[in-house]
Amino acid sequence: MNEDVLNTVLLHIDAYNRRDIEQLLHGIARDAVFKAGGSIAVGRDNIHTLFASAFAAPWHSTLHITNAVVQNGTASCEMVETVQSERQRRHSELVGIYTVRGQEIVRVRLYRDPEA
């Protein structure tokens, strides 16, 4: 089961890195909750809007998991985010907590390093 949870998260992050919104949403439950910083999106349609806006930005963000612990349907992942714009590249650390039911993500909470 832990491998299934982690695989679901890895597929989500791969779709995010490729900006493939359709594949990204394929692994999101209809009633999912996505929280990042001060933003919260409830339901697949609102999550679609959130990612469509992010993917339209002039910069490109990618995520790389550096460490993951999976227990009871939840993957806690330490990650490095790389943000690339025309003029610069920056890296920051964040933690993502992904709750998976079946093969769908039902809740995501992202926390950024406040010093980044």
PyMOL commands that place a pseudoatom at each C-alpha (Angstrom):
pseudoatom trace, name=CA, resn=MET, resi=1, chain=A, elem=C, hetatm=0, pos=[0.000, 0.000, 0.000]
pseudoatom trace, name=CA, resn=ASN, resi=2, chain=A, elem=C, hetatm=0, pos=[2.785, 2.477, 0.842]
pseudoatom trace, name=CA, resn=GLU, resi=3, chain=A, elem=C, hetatm=0, pos=[4.256, 2.000, -2.638]
pseudoatom trace, name=CA, resn=ASP, resi=4, chain=A, elem=C, hetatm=0, pos=[0.852, 2.788, -4.197]
pseudoatom trace, name=CA, resn=VAL, resi=5, chain=A, elem=C, hetatm=0, pos=[0.572, 5.994, -2.171]
pseudoatom trace, name=CA, resn=LEU, resi=6, chain=A, elem=C, hetatm=0, pos=[4.063, 7.136, -3.108]
pseudoatom trace, name=CA, resn=ASN, resi=7, chain=A, elem=C, hetatm=0, pos=[3.532, 6.194, -6.760]
pseudoatom trace, name=CA, resn=THR, resi=8, chain=A, elem=C, hetatm=0, pos=[0.343, 8.308, -6.858]
pseudoatom trace, name=CA, resn=VAL, resi=9, chain=A, elem=C, hetatm=0, pos=[2.286, 11.283, -5.476]
pseudoatom trace, name=CA, resn=LEU, resi=10, chain=A, elem=C, hetatm=0, pos=[5.155, 10.737, -7.917]
pseudoatom trace, name=CA, resn=LEU, resi=11, chain=A, elem=C, hetatm=0, pos=[2.724, 10.696, -10.863]
pseudoatom trace, name=CA, resn=HIS, resi=12, chain=A, elem=C, hetatm=0, pos=[1.190, 13.950, -9.602]
pseudoatom trace, name=CA, resn=ILE, resi=13, chain=A, elem=C, hetatm=0, pos=[4.587, 15.634, -9.279]
pseudoatom trace, name=CA, resn=ASP, resi=14, chain=A, elem=C, hetatm=0, pos=[5.681, 14.371, -12.695]
pseudoatom trace, name=CA, resn=ALA, resi=15, chain=A, elem=C, hetatm=0, pos=[2.530, 15.852, -14.271]
pseudoatom trace, name=CA, resn=TYR, resi=16, chain=A, elem=C, hetatm=0, pos=[3.163, 19.117, -12.394]
pseudoatom trace, name=CA, resn=ASN, resi=17, chain=A, elem=C, hetatm=0, pos=[6.746, 19.288, -13.640]
pseudoatom trace, name=CA, resn=ARG, resi=18, chain=A, elem=C, hetatm=0, pos=[5.564, 18.738, -17.221]
pseudoatom trace, name=CA, resn=ARG, resi=19, chain=A, elem=C, hetatm=0, pos=[2.693, 21.250, -16.789]
pseudoatom trace, name=CA, resn=ASP, resi=20, chain=A, elem=C, hetatm=0, pos=[0.292, 18.524, -17.866]
pseudoatom trace, name=CA, resn=ILE, resi=21, chain=A, elem=C, hetatm=0, pos=[-2.868, 19.742, -16.181]
pseudoatom trace, name=CA, resn=GLU, resi=22, chain=A, elem=C, hetatm=0, pos=[-5.073, 16.939, -17.505]
pseudoatom trace, name=CA, resn=GLN, resi=23, chain=A, elem=C, hetatm=0, pos=[-2.790, 14.208, -16.129]
pseudoatom trace, name=CA, resn=LEU, resi=24, chain=A, elem=C, hetatm=0, pos=[-2.326, 16.145, -12.910]
pseudoatom trace, name=CA, resn=LEU, resi=25, chain=A, elem=C, hetatm=0, pos=[-6.094, 16.347, -12.373]
pseudoatom trace, name=CA, resn=HIS, resi=26, chain=A, elem=C, hetatm=0, pos=[-6.547, 12.683, -13.302]
pseudoatom trace, name=CA, resn=GLY, resi=27, chain=A, elem=C, hetatm=0, pos=[-5.017, 11.755, -9.943]
pseudoatom trace, name=CA, resn=ILE, resi=28, chain=A, elem=C, hetatm=0, pos=[-7.010, 14.302, -7.910]
pseudoatom trace, name=CA, resn=ALA, resi=29, chain=A, elem=C, hetatm=0, pos=[-10.279, 13.334, -6.184]
pseudoatom trace, name=CA, resn=ARG, resi=30, chain=A, elem=C, hetatm=0, pos=[-13.386, 15.365, -7.079]
pseudoatom trace, name=CA, resn=ASP, resi=31, chain=A, elem=C, hetatm=0, pos=[-13.662, 16.596, -3.478]
pseudoatom trace, name=CA, resn=ALA, resi=32, chain=A, elem=C, hetatm=0, pos=[-9.917, 17.130, -2.921]
pseudoatom trace, name=CA, resn=VAL, resi=33, chain=A, elem=C, hetatm=0, pos=[-8.518, 20.001, -0.880]
pseudoatom trace, name=CA, resn=PHE, resi=34, chain=A, elem=C, hetatm=0, pos=[-5.287, 21.709, -1.967]
pseudoatom trace, name=CA, resn=LYS, resi=35, chain=A, elem=C, hetatm=0, pos=[-3.603, 24.176, 0.396]
pseudoatom trace, name=CA, resn=ALA, resi=36, chain=A, elem=C, hetatm=0, pos=[-0.406, 26.064, -0.372]
pseudoatom trace, name=CA, resn=GLY, resi=37, chain=A, elem=C, hetatm=0, pos=[0.586, 29.093, 1.633]
pseudoatom trace, name=CA, resn=GLY, resi=38, chain=A, elem=C, hetatm=0, pos=[-2.427, 31.366, 1.860]
pseudoatom trace, name=CA, resn=SER, resi=39, chain=A, elem=C, hetatm=0, pos=[-4.211, 29.700, -1.059]
pseudoatom trace, name=CA, resn=ILE, resi=40, chain=A, elem=C, hetatm=0, pos=[-6.776, 26.989, -0.664]
pseudoatom trace, name=CA, resn=ALA, resi=41, chain=A, elem=C, hetatm=0, pos=[-8.721, 25.258, -3.423]
pseudoatom trace, name=CA, resn=VAL, resi=42, chain=A, elem=C, hetatm=0, pos=[-11.551, 22.841, -2.708]
pseudoatom trace, name=CA, resn=GLY, resi=43, chain=A, elem=C, hetatm=0, pos=[-12.768, 20.479, -5.419]
pseudoatom trace, name=CA, resn=ARG, resi=44, chain=A, elem=C, hetatm=0, pos=[-11.238, 19.438, -8.704]
pseudoatom trace, name=CA, resn=ASP, resi=45, chain=A, elem=C, hetatm=0, pos=[-12.666, 22.421, -10.643]
pseudoatom trace, name=CA, resn=ASN, resi=46, chain=A, elem=C, hetatm=0, pos=[-11.095, 24.948, -8.262]
pseudoatom trace, name=CA, resn=ILE, resi=47, chain=A, elem=C, hetatm=0, pos=[-7.829, 23.019, -8.256]
pseudoatom trace, name=CA, resn=HIS, resi=48, chain=A, elem=C, hetatm=0, pos=[-7.906, 23.137, -12.062]
pseudoatom trace, name=CA, resn=THR, resi=49, chain=A, elem=C, hetatm=0, pos=[-8.267, 26.930, -11.913]
pseudoatom trace, name=CA, resn=LEU, resi=50, chain=A, elem=C, hetatm=0, pos=[-5.380, 27.189, -9.438]
pseudoatom trace, name=CA, resn=PHE, resi=51, chain=A, elem=C, hetatm=0, pos=[-3.009, 25.151, -11.605]
pseudoatom trace, name=CA, resn=ALA, resi=52, chain=A, elem=C, hetatm=0, pos=[-4.139, 26.738, -14.875]
pseudoatom trace, name=CA, resn=SER, resi=53, chain=A, elem=C, hetatm=0, pos=[-3.190, 30.107, -13.409]
pseudoatom trace, name=CA, resn=ALA, resi=54, chain=A, elem=C, hetatm=0, pos=[0.160, 28.817, -12.147]
pseudoatom trace, name=CA, resn=PHE, resi=55, chain=A, elem=C, hetatm=0, pos=[0.990, 27.170, -15.471]
pseudoatom trace, name=CA, resn=ALA, resi=56, chain=A, elem=C, hetatm=0, pos=[0.191, 30.407, -17.341]
pseudoatom trace, name=CA, resn=ALA, resi=57, chain=A, elem=C, hetatm=0, pos=[2.848, 32.296, -15.349]
pseudoatom trace, name=CA, resn=PRO, resi=58, chain=A, elem=C, hetatm=0, pos=[6.026, 33.413, -17.160]
pseudoatom trace, name=CA, resn=TRP, resi=59, chain=A, elem=C, hetatm=0, pos=[8.186, 31.269, -14.879]
pseudoatom trace, name=CA, resn=HIS, resi=60, chain=A, elem=C, hetatm=0, pos=[8.430, 27.470, -14.664]
pseudoatom trace, name=CA, resn=SER, resi=61, chain=A, elem=C, hetatm=0, pos=[8.465, 25.623, -11.359]
pseudoatom trace, name=CA, resn=THR, resi=62, chain=A, elem=C, hetatm=0, pos=[9.595, 22.025, -10.871]
pseudoatom trace, name=CA, resn=LEU, resi=63, chain=A, elem=C, hetatm=0, pos=[9.578, 19.837, -7.773]
pseudoatom trace, name=CA, resn=HIS, resi=64, chain=A, elem=C, hetatm=0, pos=[12.055, 17.163, -6.724]
pseudoatom trace, name=CA, resn=ILE, resi=65, chain=A, elem=C, hetatm=0, pos=[11.434, 14.878, -3.746]
pseudoatom trace, name=CA, resn=THR, resi=66, chain=A, elem=C, hetatm=0, pos=[14.525, 14.520, -1.572]
pseudoatom trace, name=CA, resn=ASN, resi=67, chain=A, elem=C, hetatm=0, pos=[12.943, 12.395, 1.161]
pseudoatom trace, name=CA, resn=ALA, resi=68, chain=A, elem=C, hetatm=0, pos=[9.556, 10.749, 1.697]
pseudoatom trace, name=CA, resn=VAL, resi=69, chain=A, elem=C, hetatm=0, pos=[7.870, 8.919, 4.542]
pseudoatom trace, name=CA, resn=VAL, resi=70, chain=A, elem=C, hetatm=0, pos=[4.604, 7.083, 3.870]
pseudoatom trace, name=CA, resn=GLN, resi=71, chain=A, elem=C, hetatm=0, pos=[2.238, 5.908, 6.563]
pseudoatom trace, name=CA, resn=ASN, resi=72, chain=A, elem=C, hetatm=0, pos=[-1.512, 5.246, 6.721]
pseudoatom trace, name=CA, resn=GLY, resi=73, chain=A, elem=C, hetatm=0, pos=[-2.269, 6.631, 3.261]
pseudoatom trace, name=CA, resn=THR, resi=74, chain=A, elem=C, hetatm=0, pos=[-0.264, 9.814, 3.728]
pseudoatom trace, name=CA, resn=ALA, resi=75, chain=A, elem=C, hetatm=0, pos=[3.067, 10.694, 2.126]
pseudoatom trace, name=CA, resn=SER, resi=76, chain=A, elem=C, hetatm=0, pos=[5.133, 13.391, 3.809]
pseudoatom trace, name=CA, resn=CYS, resi=77, chain=A, elem=C, hetatm=0, pos=[7.683, 14.632, 1.295]
pseudoatom trace, name=CA, resn=GLU, resi=78, chain=A, elem=C, hetatm=0, pos=[10.646, 16.933, 1.691]
pseudoatom trace, name=CA, resn=MET, resi=79, chain=A, elem=C, hetatm=0, pos=[11.134, 18.649, -1.655]
pseudoatom trace, name=CA, resn=VAL, resi=80, chain=A, elem=C, hetatm=0, pos=[13.223, 21.179, -3.491]
pseudoatom trace, name=CA, resn=GLU, resi=81, chain=A, elem=C, hetatm=0, pos=[11.402, 23.554, -5.791]
pseudoatom trace, name=CA, resn=THR, resi=82, chain=A, elem=C, hetatm=0, pos=[13.297, 25.095, -8.670]
pseudoatom trace, name=CA, resn=VAL, resi=83, chain=A, elem=C, hetatm=0, pos=[11.767, 28.201, -10.196]
pseudoatom trace, name=CA, resn=GLN, resi=84, chain=A, elem=C, hetatm=0, pos=[13.170, 29.249, -13.551]
pseudoatom trace, name=CA, resn=SER, resi=85, chain=A, elem=C, hetatm=0, pos=[12.409, 32.570, -15.209]
pseudoatom trace, name=CA, resn=GLU, resi=86, chain=A, elem=C, hetatm=0, pos=[14.093, 34.208, -18.165]
pseudoatom trace, name=CA, resn=ARG, resi=87, chain=A, elem=C, hetatm=0, pos=[16.655, 35.886, -15.946]
pseudoatom trace, name=CA, resn=GLN, resi=88, chain=A, elem=C, hetatm=0, pos=[17.152, 33.749, -12.892]
pseudoatom trace, name=CA, resn=ARG, resi=89, chain=A, elem=C, hetatm=0, pos=[16.850, 30.372, -11.234]
pseudoatom trace, name=CA, resn=ARG, resi=90, chain=A, elem=C, hetatm=0, pos=[16.162, 29.928, -7.562]
pseudoatom trace, name=CA, resn=HIS, resi=91, chain=A, elem=C, hetatm=0, pos=[15.747, 26.944, -5.284]
pseudoatom trace, name=CA, resn=SER, resi=92, chain=A, elem=C, hetatm=0, pos=[13.696, 26.656, -2.123]
pseudoatom trace, name=CA, resn=GLU, resi=93, chain=A, elem=C, hetatm=0, pos=[12.789, 23.890, 0.257]
pseudoatom trace, name=CA, resn=LEU, resi=94, chain=A, elem=C, hetatm=0, pos=[9.258, 22.846, 1.030]
pseudoatom trace, name=CA, resn=VAL, resi=95, chain=A, elem=C, hetatm=0, pos=[7.299, 20.039, 2.594]
pseudoatom trace, name=CA, resn=GLY, resi=96, chain=A, elem=C, hetatm=0, pos=[4.311, 18.456, 0.922]
pseudoatom trace, name=CA, resn=ILE, resi=97, chain=A, elem=C, hetatm=0, pos=[1.856, 16.274, 2.800]
pseudoatom trace, name=CA, resn=TYR, resi=98, chain=A, elem=C, hetatm=0, pos=[-0.295, 14.243, 0.410]
pseudoatom trace, name=CA, resn=THR, resi=99, chain=A, elem=C, hetatm=0, pos=[-3.235, 12.139, 1.595]
pseudoatom trace, name=CA, resn=VAL, resi=100, chain=A, elem=C, hetatm=0, pos=[-4.258, 9.427, -0.869]
pseudoatom trace, name=CA, resn=ARG, resi=101, chain=A, elem=C, hetatm=0, pos=[-7.484, 7.397, -1.013]
pseudoatom trace, name=CA, resn=GLY, resi=102, chain=A, elem=C, hetatm=0, pos=[-7.431, 4.565, -3.524]
pseudoatom trace, name=CA, resn=GLN, resi=103, chain=A, elem=C, hetatm=0, pos=[-5.285, 6.005, -6.299]
pseudoatom trace, name=CA, resn=GLU, resi=104, chain=A, elem=C, hetatm=0, pos=[-6.480, 9.600, -5.901]
pseudoatom trace, name=CA, resn=ILE, resi=105, chain=A, elem=C, hetatm=0, pos=[-5.058, 12.450, -3.904]
pseudoatom trace, name=CA, resn=VAL, resi=106, chain=A, elem=C, hetatm=0, pos=[-7.688, 13.799, -1.521]
pseudoatom trace, name=CA, resn=ARG, resi=107, chain=A, elem=C, hetatm=0, pos=[-5.667, 16.412, 0.333]
pseudoatom trace, name=CA, resn=VAL, resi=108, chain=A, elem=C, hetatm=0, pos=[-2.446, 18.327, -0.261]
pseudoatom trace, name=CA, resn=ARG, resi=109, chain=A, elem=C, hetatm=0, pos=[-0.761, 20.697, 2.164]
pseudoatom trace, name=CA, resn=LEU, resi=110, chain=A, elem=C, hetatm=0, pos=[2.395, 22.503, 1.051]
pseudoatom trace, name=CA, resn=TYR, resi=111, chain=A, elem=C, hetatm=0, pos=[4.632, 24.366, 3.478]
pseudoatom trace, name=CA, resn=ARG, resi=112, chain=A, elem=C, hetatm=0, pos=[7.522, 26.540, 2.341]
pseudoatom trace, name=CA, resn=ASP, resi=113, chain=A, elem=C, hetatm=0, pos=[10.657, 27.308, 4.272]
pseudoatom trace, name=CA, resn=PRO, resi=114, chain=A, elem=C, hetatm=0, pos=[9.945, 30.809, 5.634]
pseudoatom trace, name=CA, resn=GLU, resi=115, chain=A, elem=C, hetatm=0, pos=[13.594, 31.761, 5.127]
pseudoatom trace, name=CA, resn=ALA, resi=116, chain=A, elem=C, hetatm=0, pos=[13.537, 30.912, 1.410]
for i in range(1, 116): cmd.bond("trace and resi %d" % i, "trace and resi %d" % (i + 1))
show_as sticks, trace
zoom trace
